[in-house]
Amino acid sequence: MENVLLLKESILSFLDRSGALLQLAEDCKPFNDIQRNEAVYRFCIRVNPSDLIELDPRLGDCVLNDPLKATALFQSVCFLSIKTLSLIEKIHTESQVNVILKFTHLPPFPEYTLDLCEFPCGYGPMRPVAMEGLAIAMTRVSKYTQGARFLCSEEDCPCSTGFHHIRVHAPGATESATVRSDFSCLLCSSHLKEDIKFRVLGGENGCVGALHVPQIIRKKQDRTGQPLRVLWFCFPHNIVDELCNSMRIGRLYRVLGIPAHVHQWPNVTWSVEANSVQPWEPEYTGTISSNFQALLTATACSPWRFSAIVANTFGSPVVPPGLYSTLKLGLLLSLVQGREDNPDSLHCLDLLALTTDTLILERLMTYSLGLAGRGVRHPATGEMFASLSRDEHGAGTANIHAGSALLATGGVCMLGDLGHHRKDKMDALQSALESRTVSVIIPGKKYGEDADQQISFPVQCSFWALADSTAPSNKTTRTDSTVLGTVDMGSVPAQLAEAFGLVILCREAGGKQALLAQTVHTLRQAVQPGEPLYPSCMQFTTQDYKELLAHTQRIQTELSPGAEMMIHGYYMASRRVRSDSGHGAKVSVASIKLLISLAEAHSKLCLRSTVLEEDAVIAVLLCENSITLRHGASALVIPPDAAFPCDLCDLEALHRRDLILEQLQQSILHFVYAYAPGATSYITEEE
């Protein structure tokens, strides 16, 4: 008893020092409204266990290792404070005070970190735990009982009136644990009946998280000495009240929660009820490799050479340097714009590659996907956006499962060959690309609701896809004449191709020589695995690219006046030219966002924080080539692979490419002057 009094004194001291006592007084004011008459009064108190340990180690130990007991102590102190200070006149018993301890932090020790590698779960103390992971599914918000008042059915019993039997929601408990019809009076053992008018409801939804434990897995090795793959586990946890809207599918979170055993006869489920939810950002501690630092110094004389060499040698484990350079540049730019730590700031760069060799390009995209902060390979038979099932852990409501695109939030979703996807899937993809949202309709009758409900989710990832340009076309009619520069999209509908930001035709001028180079590359890798295939100056490892991309994603850029005006002028001129061509407007408003995103990505790839006019030139060339493939050439005449007009085999080739790009830069400016006169006052032509 003495220890309990000492703990209560420490709690009162903590409430006074932390300002929680003043907050308690403020929270009591709304309950004094004469129109409010409740059985349970709910209060949230934020606690940092470190502060409690400094104040009273015994109290800190109680909060960390026996949270239910600590909650009861806080409940008692809060009730006495309310009665002593006359904060709420309508409160009668201690059980009417429902205290929720909100943890701000937990000690960084293994005992307070959820480790699903250790089975079975739940045999240790049910202490608060911290977990980090990805939200992969969730239910819609439903009501649950925060607290209820019960009266004894025996009229002569003192418990037939008043607030003697109050039941409140416990962490992890089901609805039946709080409200059901078989409770008995503690005084006379008679049947208890609920006073419905005093029931207090709250909001609740369920969430399934996929947790990984890299700290444990990286330390374990198999018999070959290689690190094992990171494993993923799924577990259910409940999110209640003010935390209901704090989590979104596809995001990373750090969750502090209290585990509990949920009894649903004949099974016992181990679950966690979230106590605190915070967005989680993986720490980045890498630096740019010495190889790329040396390359950056050596190419400082040109604003284009660094990115050209980076793209030219990219993907060397799959294709030899020099092949598919435009596609590799597009993949790198898309990777640079990925933001797993902040998906809301993501600038999506969707890419569609047309080729006659889908196998090699699929390998190249798969290799590139491994460099994304988060990359998801979508199977043709899988769910792309979201699916529904009945929640087995809750009240049977709808459980929304994330598809590949939602799981790839902040990263890249690779679709593979679009020829393998059904028409309805491609229609859904087109809608998502155009609106950047996806909606899920929950049938009310099927999931116990009166009406259907529609829930929308933002699609915040870049899509990569490829298509066989030699596949039979879906077009039912052929035009009398083919517009100069256009290509057949194969089995990809024109509207879907239009929804992709970049369309790249992978054609190699070398023909048989390119095929021979790819064949030699593949054979040498098979015969000499792990050995360098190219000179050291062209040998950048996959780890070098990972570090480079991770660094570029965190560069904050700003548009220079020259870049801004070139993008604005090209957009105005191109829109005017193609609108006057008789084929209708082919340059949408989204094109200017694409141009800015491409220019910013190229600037980041070159490790610059200022977007130069030269970055805008690359963006214009890529965008113009893409529009030409879909709608034909315009007055701006550029070569098919304008970003890589020649093979980069030596230093002389790099110099020749710079000269060609300078000429193309002047061509773009003349195009702007001719067809967007309003932009001439903002752009100064280089003489």
C-alpha positions in Angstrom: 0.0 0.0 0.0 2.9 2.3 0.8 4.5 1.7 -2.5 1.2 2.5 -4.3 0.9 5.8 -2.5 4.5 6.7 -3.4 3.8 5.9 -7.0 0.7 8.1 -7.0 2.7 11.0 -5.5 5.2 10.6 -8.3 2.4 10.6 -10.8 1.0 13.8 -9.4 4.4 15.4 -9.4 4.9 14.4 -13.1 1.5 15.8 -14.1 2.3 19.1 -12.4 5.8 19.4 -13.9 4.9 18.4 -17.4 1.9 20.7 -17.6 -0.5 17.7 -18.0 -2.4 18.8 -14.9 -3.3 22.1 -16.6 -4.2 20.3 -19.7 -6.4 18.0 -17.7 -8.3 21.1 -16.4 -8.7 22.3 -19.9 -10.0 18.9 -21.1 -12.6 18.9 -18.3 -14.3 22.2 -19.4 -16.3 20.7 -22.3 -17.7 18.0 -20.0 -19.4 20.7 -17.8 -21.9 21.5 -20.6 -25.3 20.9 -19.1 -26.4 19.1 -22.2 -23.7 16.5 -21.8 -24.3 13.7 -19.4 -21.9 10.8 -19.9 -20.9 7.7 -18.0 -17.3 7.7 -19.1 -14.9 10.7 -19.4 -11.9 10.1 -21.6 -8.5 11.8 -21.1 -5.3 11.3 -23.1 -2.0 12.0 -21.3 1.3 12.1 -23.2 4.1 10.4 -21.4 7.8 10.0 -22.1 9.1 7.0 -20.2 12.5 8.6 -19.9 11.1 11.5 -18.0 9.3 9.1 -15.6 12.5 7.2 -15.0 14.3 10.3 -14.1 11.6 11.3 -11.7 10.9 7.9 -10.2 12.6 4.7 -11.6 9.8 2.6 -10.0 7.1 4.6 -11.8 9.1 4.4 -15.1 9.5 0.6 -14.7 5.8 0.2 -14.0 4.8 2.2 -17.1 7.1 0.2 -19.4 6.5 -3.3 -18.0 3.0 -3.2 -16.6 1.1 -0.5 -18.6 -2.3 -1.7 -17.4 -1.3 -1.2 -13.8 0.2 2.2 -14.6 -3.0 3.2 -16.3 -5.0 2.3 -13.2 -2.7 4.5 -11.1 -3.0 7.4 -13.4 -6.7 6.9 -13.4 -6.9 7.1 -9.6 -4.7 10.3 -9.5 -6.7 12.0 -12.2 -10.0 11.2 -10.5 -8.7 12.6 -7.2 -7.5 15.7 -9.0 -10.8 16.2 -10.7 -12.8 15.8 -7.4 -10.3 17.9 -5.4 -10.3 20.8 -7.9 -14.0 20.4 -8.7 -13.3 20.2 -12.4 -16.3 18.0 -13.2 -19.3 18.0 -10.8 -21.1 15.2 -12.6 -18.4 12.6 -12.0 -19.1 10.1 -9.2 -16.8 7.1 -9.3 -13.2 6.5 -10.2 -14.3 4.0 -12.9 -15.9 6.8 -14.8 -12.4 8.2 -15.6 -10.9 6.6 -18.7 -7.2 7.5 -19.0 -5.2 6.7 -22.1 -1.4 6.9 -21.8 0.1 8.1 -25.1 3.8 7.1 -25.4 6.0 9.6 -27.1 9.0 7.4 -27.1 10.2 4.0 -26.0 13.7 3.0 -24.9 15.9 1.9 -27.8 16.5 -1.6 -26.5 15.6 -5.0 -28.1 13.1 -5.7 -25.3 10.9 -2.8 -26.6 11.2 -3.6 -30.3 8.9 -6.1 -31.9 10.9 -9.0 -33.4 8.7 -11.4 -35.3 11.7 -13.7 -35.9 11.1 -14.9 -32.3 8.2 -17.3 -32.2 5.9 -17.9 -30.5 4.8 -14.4 -29.7 3.1 -13.4 -26.5 4.8 -15.6 -23.9 6.8 -12.6 -22.5 5.5 -9.6 -20.6 2.9 -7.6 -22.6 5.0 -4.5 -22.5 4.7 -1.6 -25.1 6.7 -2.3 -28.2 7.9 -0.3 -31.2 7.7 -1.5 -34.8 8.5 0.0 -38.2 7.0 -1.2 -41.4 4.7 -0.7 -44.3 0.9 -0.5 -44.2 -0.3 -3.1 -46.7 -4.0 -3.3 -45.8 -6.7 -1.6 -43.7 -10.4 -1.6 -43.0 -12.7 1.3 -43.2 -13.5 3.2 -40.0 -16.2 1.6 -37.9 -17.7 2.3 -34.5 -16.6 0.6 -31.3 -17.6 1.1 -27.6 -15.2 3.3 -25.6 -17.2 2.8 -22.4 -20.6 1.7 -21.2 -22.7 1.8 -18.0 -24.3 -1.3 -16.5 -27.0 -1.6 -13.9 -27.9 -4.5 -11.7 -31.2 -6.1 -12.5 -32.0 -6.6 -8.8 -33.9 -3.4 -7.8 -32.9 -3.7 -4.1 -29.2 -3.8 -5.0 -27.3 -0.6 -4.5 -25.7 -1.2 -7.9 -29.1 -0.8 -9.6 -28.5 2.9 -9.7 -25.4 5.1 -10.0 -22.1 4.3 -11.7 -20.8 1.3 -10.0 -20.4 -0.9 -13.0 -18.5 0.9 -15.8 -16.7 -1.0 -18.5 -14.2 0.6 -20.8 -12.3 -0.5 -23.9 -8.9 -2.2 -23.1 -6.0 -2.3 -25.6 -6.6 -5.0 -28.2 -10.0 -6.0 -26.8 -12.9 -6.9 -29.1 -16.3 -5.4 -28.8 -17.7 -8.4 -27.0 -15.1 -7.9 -24.2 -16.5 -4.5 -23.5 -20.3 -5.0 -24.1 -22.2 -8.2 -23.9 -25.2 -9.7 -22.0 -23.6 -12.1 -19.5 -22.0 -9.8 -17.0 -22.9 -10.3 -13.3 -23.1 -7.8 -10.4 -20.0 -7.8 -8.2 -22.2 -7.2 -5.1 -25.1 -9.6 -5.5 -24.1 -11.7 -8.6 -27.4 -10.8 -10.3 -27.6 -10.2 -14.0 -26.3 -6.8 -15.3 -28.1 -4.9 -18.0 -26.6 -2.0 -20.1 -27.9 1.5 -19.9 -27.8 2.2 -23.6 -28.2 6.0 -23.3 -24.8 6.2 -21.6 -22.8 4.2 -24.2 -19.8 6.2 -25.5 -18.7 5.4 -29.1 -15.4 5.9 -30.8 -13.9 5.3 -34.3 -11.8 2.3 -35.1 -10.2 0.7 -38.1 -7.9 -2.2 -38.5 -4.5 -2.2 -40.3 -2.2 -4.9 -41.4 1.5 -4.0 -41.4 4.3 -5.7 -43.1 7.3 -5.5 -40.9 10.9 -6.2 -41.7 13.8 -6.6 -39.3 17.0 -5.7 -41.1 18.9 -5.3 -37.9 18.5 -9.0 -37.2 18.6 -10.4 -40.7 21.8 -8.7 -41.8 23.7 -10.3 -39.0 22.6 -13.8 -40.1 24.3 -15.5 -43.0 23.7 -18.8 -44.8 26.3 -21.4 -45.4 27.8 -19.6 -48.4 28.5 -16.6 -46.2 26.0 -14.4 -48.1 23.5 -12.3 -46.2 20.0 -13.7 -46.2 17.2 -11.8 -47.8 15.1 -9.5 -45.6 12.0 -11.3 -44.6 8.5 -9.8 -44.4 5.8 -10.7 -41.8 2.2 -9.6 -41.5 0.3 -9.0 -38.3 -2.9 -7.2 -37.4 -3.1 -4.1 -35.3 -6.0 -1.8 -34.4 -6.1 1.9 -34.8 -8.6 3.8 -32.6 -10.1 7.2 -32.2 -7.8 10.2 -33.2 -5.3 7.8 -34.9 -7.9 6.5 -37.4 -6.8 8.9 -40.1 -3.1 8.9 -39.3 -2.2 5.9 -41.5 -2.5 5.4 -45.3 -1.9 2.3 -47.3 1.6 2.1 -48.9 3.3 4.4 -46.4 6.0 3.6 -43.9 5.3 4.2 -40.2 6.8 3.8 -36.8 4.1 2.5 -34.5 4.2 2.3 -30.7 1.6 -0.2 -29.4 0.6 -2.5 -26.6 0.2 -6.2 -27.5 -2.8 -8.2 -26.3 -4.3 -11.6 -26.5 -7.7 -11.4 -28.2 -10.0 -14.3 -27.3 -12.4 -15.3 -30.1 -13.4 -18.9 -29.2 -11.9 -21.3 -30.0 -8.9 -19.2 -31.1 -6.6 -16.7 -29.4 -5.2 -14.0 -31.6 -2.1 -12.0 -30.8 -2.5 -8.4 -31.9 -1.3 -4.9 -31.2 -3.3 -1.8 -30.6 -1.6 1.3 -31.9 -0.8 3.8 -29.1 1.2 6.3 -31.2 1.7 6.5 -35.0 4.5 8.5 -36.7 5.7 8.6 -40.3 8.9 6.7 -40.6 11.8 7.8 -42.8 14.6 5.3 -43.4 17.9 6.9 -42.5 20.3 7.7 -45.3 24.0 7.7 -44.4 25.7 7.0 -47.8 27.9 9.2 -49.9 28.8 9.4 -53.5 31.5 6.9 -54.5 35.0 8.0 -55.4 34.4 6.7 -58.9 31.6 9.1 -59.6 33.3 12.0 -57.7 36.3 11.6 -60.0 34.0 11.4 -63.1 32.2 14.6 -61.9 35.5 16.4 -61.7 36.7 15.2 -65.1 33.4 16.2 -66.9 33.1 19.7 -65.2 33.7 21.3 -68.6 30.3 20.3 -69.9 26.8 20.4 -68.4 25.9 17.2 -70.3 28.8 14.8 -70.1 28.4 13.5 -66.6 24.8 12.3 -67.1 25.7 11.0 -70.6 28.4 8.7 -69.2 26.3 7.7 -66.2 23.5 6.7 -68.6 25.8 5.2 -71.2 27.4 2.7 -68.7 24.2 2.1 -66.7 22.9 -1.5 -66.5 26.2 -3.1 -67.6 25.3 -6.4 -65.8 22.4 -6.7 -68.3 23.4 -4.8 -71.5 26.8 -3.5 -72.8 27.5 0.2 -72.6 26.2 2.2 -75.5 23.0 0.2 -76.1 19.6 1.6 -75.2 21.2 4.8 -73.8 18.0 6.9 -74.2 15.9 4.4 -72.3 18.6 4.1 -69.6 18.6 7.9 -69.2 14.8 7.8 -68.9 15.0 5.1 -66.2 17.6 7.0 -64.3 15.6 10.2 -64.4 12.5 8.3 -63.1 14.6 6.8 -60.3 16.0 10.2 -59.3 12.5 11.5 -58.9 11.5 8.7 -56.5 10.7 9.9 -52.9 10.0 7.0 -50.6 10.5 9.2 -47.5 8.0 11.9 -48.8 5.6 10.5 -51.4 3.6 13.7 -51.4 6.5 15.5 -53.1 6.9 12.8 -55.8 7.1 13.9 -59.4 5.9 10.8 -61.3 7.8 9.9 -64.4 5.9 7.2 -66.2 7.7 5.4 -69.0 6.6 3.2 -71.9 9.3 1.5 -73.9 8.6 0.1 -77.4 10.9 -2.6 -78.7 11.3 -5.7 -80.8 13.2 -7.5 -78.0 11.1 -7.4 -74.9 13.3 -10.0 -73.1 16.4 -7.8 -72.9 14.4 -4.7 -72.0 12.5 -6.5 -69.3 15.8 -7.6 -67.8 17.1 -4.0 -67.9 14.0 -2.7 -66.2 14.1 -5.4 -63.6 17.7 -4.5 -62.8 16.8 -0.9 -62.6 13.9 -1.7 -60.3 16.4 -3.0 -57.7 17.9 0.5 -57.4 14.6 2.1 -56.5 14.0 3.1 -52.9 10.9 1.0 -53.3 10.2 -1.0 -56.4 7.4 -3.5 -57.0 7.2 -5.9 -59.9 3.6 -6.3 -60.8 2.5 -9.8 -62.0 0.0 -9.7 -64.9 -2.4 -11.9 -62.9 -2.1 -9.9 -59.7 -4.1 -6.9 -58.4 -2.7 -3.6 -59.6 -4.5 -1.2 -57.3 -6.7 -2.6 -54.5 -8.8 -5.6 -53.6 -11.4 -6.4 -50.9 -11.9 -9.3 -48.5 -13.8 -9.8 -45.2 -11.8 -8.7 -42.1 -11.2 -11.9 -40.0 -9.8 -10.1 -37.0 -12.5 -7.4 -36.4 -16.3 -7.1 -36.9 -16.4 -8.6 -40.4 -16.2 -5.3 -42.2 -14.3 -4.9 -45.5 -10.6 -5.3 -45.6 -8.9 -3.2 -48.3 -5.6 -4.8 -49.6 -3.1 -2.7 -51.4 -2.2 -3.8 -54.9 1.2 -3.3 -56.6 0.8 0.4 -57.4 -0.2 1.3 -53.8 2.6 -0.8 -52.4 5.0 1.1 -54.6 4.1 4.5 -53.2 7.0 6.8 -53.5 8.8 4.5 -55.8 8.3 2.5 -59.1 5.8 0.0 -60.2 7.1 -2.1 -63.1 4.3 -3.6 -65.2 6.3 -5.5 -67.7 4.9 -6.3 -71.2 1.5 -4.7 -71.5 0.6 -7.3 -74.1 0.2 -9.8 -71.2 -2.5 -7.7 -69.5 -6.2 -7.9 -70.0 -8.1 -5.0 -71.5 -10.0 -4.1 -68.3 -6.7 -3.9 -66.4 -5.2 -1.6 -69.1 -8.4 0.6 -68.9 -8.0 0.9 -65.1 -4.3 1.7 -65.6 -5.2 4.5 -68.1 -7.7 6.0 -65.7 -5.1 5.9 -62.8 -2.5 7.5 -65.0 -4.8 10.3 -66.0 -6.4 11.1 -62.6 -3.6 9.8 -60.3 -6.3 8.3 -58.0 -8.0 5.0 -57.7 -11.4 4.3 -56.2 -12.7 1.2 -54.4 -16.4 0.6 -54.0 -17.4 -1.4 -50.9 -20.7 -3.1 -51.3 -22.8 -2.3 -48.3 -25.0 -5.4 -48.3 -22.0 -7.8 -48.5 -20.2 -6.2 -45.6 -23.1 -5.4 -43.2 -23.7 -1.8 -44.1 -26.8 0.0 -45.3 -25.2 1.7 -48.3 -22.3 1.3 -50.6 -19.2 3.3 -49.8 -16.5 4.6 -52.2 -13.0 5.2 -51.0 -10.3 6.9 -53.1 -6.5 6.5 -52.8 -3.8 8.6 -54.4 -1.6 6.8 -56.8 1.9 8.1 -56.0 4.4 6.0 -57.9 6.0 5.9 -61.4 5.0 3.2 -63.8 7.4 1.4 -66.1 6.0 -0.7 -69.0 7.2 -2.1 -72.3 5.4 -3.3 -75.4 6.3 -5.2 -78.5 6.1 -2.8 -81.4 5.8 -5.7 -83.8 2.7 -7.2 -82.1 -0.6 -7.0 -83.9 -2.3 -3.6 -83.5 -5.7 -3.2 -81.8 -6.7 -0.6 -84.4 -9.7 -1.7 -86.4 -9.2 0.9 -89.1 -6.2 2.3 -90.8 -5.7 5.9 -91.8 -5.0 6.6 -95.5 -1.6 8.2 -94.7 0.8 7.8 -91.8 2.0 11.0 -90.1 5.7 11.4 -90.4 7.6 10.1 -87.4 4.8 8.1 -85.8 5.2 4.4 -84.9 2.7 1.7 -84.4 2.2 1.1 -80.6 1.4 -2.6 -81.2 -1.1 -3.9 -78.8 -1.1 -0.8 -76.6 -4.2 1.4 -77.1 -3.4 4.9 -78.3 -5.2 6.5 -75.3 -3.1 4.4 -72.9 0.1 5.3 -74.7 -1.0 9.0 -74.4 -1.4 8.6 -70.6 2.3 7.7 -70.2 4.6 10.7 -69.8 7.5 9.3 -71.8 7.3 6.9 -74.8 10.7 5.7 -75.9 11.3 3.7 -79.1 14.3 1.4 -78.5 16.0 1.1 -81.9 19.7 0.6 -82.4 21.3 2.1 -85.5 23.9 -0.6 -85.5 21.4 -3.3 -86.4 23.3 -6.6 -86.5 26.3 -5.0 -84.7 24.1 -4.2 -81.7 22.7 -7.7 -81.7 26.3 -9.1 -81.8 27.4 -6.8 -79.0 24.5 -8.0 -76.8 25.3 -11.6 -77.7 29.0 -11.3 -76.8 28.1 -9.5 -73.6 25.7 -12.3 -72.5 28.2 -15.0 -73.4 31.1 -13.4 -71.6 29.0 -13.0 -68.5 28.1 -16.7 -68.6 31.7 -17.8 -69.2 33.4 -15.3 -66.9 30.9 -14.5 -64.1 32.0 -11.7 -61.8 35.0 -10.6 -63.9 35.2 -7.0 -65.3 34.0 -7.0 -68.9 35.0 -3.4 -69.8 37.8 -1.0 -69.2 38.1 0.4 -65.7 37.0 3.8 -66.9 33.6 2.3 -67.8 33.2 0.1 -64.8 30.8 1.6 -62.2 29.4 -1.0 -59.8 25.7 -1.4 -58.9 26.6 -0.1 -55.4 28.0 3.1 -57.0 24.7 3.7 -58.7 22.7 3.0 -55.5 24.7 5.6 -53.6 24.4 8.1 -56.5 20.7 7.7 -56.8 20.1 7.9 -53.0 22.1 11.1 -52.9 20.4 12.7 -55.9 16.9 12.1 -54.5 17.7 14.4 -51.6 18.9 17.3 -53.7 16.5 20.4 -53.6 16.4 22.2 -56.9 15.2 25.5 -58.2 14.6 26.6 -61.8 16.9 29.1 -63.3 15.2 31.9 -65.4 16.7 30.4 -68.6 15.4 26.9 -67.9 12.0 28.2 -66.8 11.5 30.3 -69.9 12.7 27.6 -72.3 10.2 25.1 -70.9 7.4 27.7 -70.9 8.3 28.9 -74.4 8.6 25.3 -75.8 5.2 24.4 -74.3 3.5 27.4 -75.8 5.1 27.0 -79.2 4.5 23.2 -79.4 0.9 23.5 -78.3 0.2 26.2 -80.9 1.9 24.3 -83.7 0.2 21.0 -83.1 -3.2 22.7 -82.5 -2.9 24.4 -85.9 -1.8 21.2 -87.7 -5.4 20.0 -88.2 -5.1 17.0 -85.9 -6.2 18.7 -82.7 -4.2 19.7 -79.7 -1.7 17.0 -78.9 0.2 18.8 -76.0 -1.8 18.6 -72.8 -1.4 20.7 -69.7 0.3 17.8 -68.0 3.1 18.2 -70.5 4.5 21.2 -68.7 4.7 19.3 -65.5 6.5 16.5 -67.3 9.0 19.0 -68.8 9.7 20.5 -65.4 10.1 17.1 -63.8 12.5 15.9 -66.5 14.6 19.1 -66.2 14.8 18.8 -62.4 15.6 15.1 -62.6 18.5 15.8 -65.1 19.8 18.5 -62.8 19.8 16.2 -59.8 21.4 13.4 -61.8 24.2 15.9 -62.7 24.4 16.8 -58.9 23.3 20.4 -59.4 20.8 22.2 -57.2 20.1 24.8 -60.0 18.2 23.7 -63.1 20.1 25.1 -66.0 18.9 25.8 -69.5 20.9 22.8 -70.6 18.8 20.6 -68.3 15.7 22.0 -70.0 17.2 21.1 -73.4 17.4 17.4 -72.5 13.8 17.6 -71.1 12.5 19.2 -74.4 14.3 16.6 -76.6 12.9 13.7 -74.6 9.4 15.1 -74.6 9.5 16.1 -78.3 10.7 12.6 -79.3 7.9 11.1 -77.2 5.2 13.3 -78.8 6.6 12.6 -82.3 6.3 8.9 -81.8 2.6 9.3 -80.9 1.5 12.2 -83.2 4.2 12.8 -85.8 6.9 15.4 -86.3 6.3 19.1 -85.9 8.1 22.2 -87.1 10.8 21.5 -84.5 12.9 18.9 -86.4 15.2 16.8 -84.3 16.8 13.4 -84.7 15.0 10.3 -83.4 17.4 9.8 -80.5 18.1 13.4 -79.9 19.6 12.9 -76.4 22.2 10.5 -77.8 22.7 11.5 -81.4 26.0 9.5 -81.6 27.9 6.6 -80.0 29.9 7.7 -76.9 32.9 5.5 -77.6 35.7 8.1 -76.7 36.4 11.7 -75.7 36.0 12.9 -79.2 32.5 11.4 -79.4 31.5 13.3 -76.2 32.8 16.5 -77.7 30.8 15.8 -80.9 27.6 15.2 -78.8 28.1 18.5 -77.0 28.3 20.3 -80.3 25.1 18.6 -81.6 23.2 19.4 -78.4 24.3 23.1 -78.6 22.9 23.2 -82.2 19.7 21.6 -81.0 19.5 24.1 -78.2 19.6 26.9 -80.8 17.0 25.1 -82.9 14.6 25.0 -79.8 15.1 28.7 -79.2 14.4 29.5 -82.9 11.3 27.3 -82.7 10.1 29.3 -79.6 10.8 32.6 -81.2 8.8 31.6 -84.3 5.8 30.1 -82.7 5.6 31.6 -79.2 6.4 35.3 -79.7 5.2 36.0 -76.2 8.1 34.1 -74.8 10.8 36.1 -76.6 10.8 38.9 -74.0 11.9 36.3 -71.4 14.6 34.4 -73.3 17.9 35.9 -74.3 19.2 34.1 -77.4 22.8 33.1 -77.2 24.8 34.6 -80.1 
